[in-house]
């Protein structure tokens, strides 16, 4: 998979498929378990990115909390 190819989403459970991606403050779901967080630079700002894993389907998610970008939020990273 190249850096330009989105991860496959064929394996998503119904709850994961319902998560609104790329929208700040969109809710996740109850089976997402937090696996840690990190700080990343976004231009002149530092944002918090939190990693989650769905305990039902194994999907790995990142949630970017960036108050300067409304289109930050949930993104699928892959699957464990």
C-alpha positions in Angstrom: 0.0 0.0 0.0 1.4 3.4 -0.9 1.0 6.5 1.2 -1.7 7.7 -1.3 -3.9 4.6 -0.9 -6.6 4.7 1.7 -6.7 1.6 4.0 -9.4 -0.9 3.1 -12.7 -0.4 4.9 -14.3 -3.7 3.9 -13.9 -5.2 7.4 -15.6 -2.4 9.3 -18.4 -3.5 11.7 -21.7 -1.6 11.6 -20.7 0.7 14.4 -17.4 1.7 12.8 -19.0 2.2 9.4 -21.3 4.7 11.1 -18.5 7.0 12.3 -18.4 10.3 10.5 -14.9 10.8 9.3 -12.9 14.0 9.0 -15.2 16.1 11.1 -14.2 17.4 14.5 -16.3 16.5 17.5 -18.0 13.6 15.6 -18.7 10.8 18.1 -17.1 7.4 18.0 -18.8 4.3 19.5 -18.8 2.3 22.7 -16.4 -0.5 21.5 -13.6 1.8 20.7 -10.8 1.4 23.2 -8.2 4.1 23.6 -4.6 2.9 23.0 -2.7 6.1 23.6 -2.1 9.6 22.3 0.6 11.8 20.9 1.2 15.5 20.0 1.8 16.4 16.4 2.7 19.8 14.8 0.2 21.2 12.3 1.8 24.3 11.0 2.1 26.8 13.9 -0.2 24.6 16.1 0.2 21.5 18.2 -2.7 19.0 18.1 -3.5 15.9 20.1 -4.0 12.7 18.1 -5.5 9.7 20.0 -5.3 6.1 18.8 -8.3 3.8 19.2 -8.9 0.2 18.3 -12.4 -1.3 17.9 -12.8 -4.4 20.0 -15.4 -5.8 17.7 -13.7 -5.6 14.3 -10.1 -4.7 15.0 -10.2 -1.4 13.1 -7.5 1.1 14.2 -8.6 4.7 14.3 -6.9 8.0 14.9 -8.9 11.0 16.3 -7.2 14.4 15.7 -8.5 17.0 18.1 -7.5 20.2 16.2 -9.6 23.3 17.2 -8.2 25.1 14.2 -9.5 22.6 11.6 -13.1 21.6 11.6 -12.3 18.8 9.1 -9.9 17.0 11.5 -11.4 14.2 13.4 -11.7 10.4 12.8 -9.6 8.6 10.3 -9.2 4.8 9.6 -5.5 3.8 10.0 -5.9 0.1 9.3 -6.7 -3.1 11.1 -4.9 -5.2 13.8 
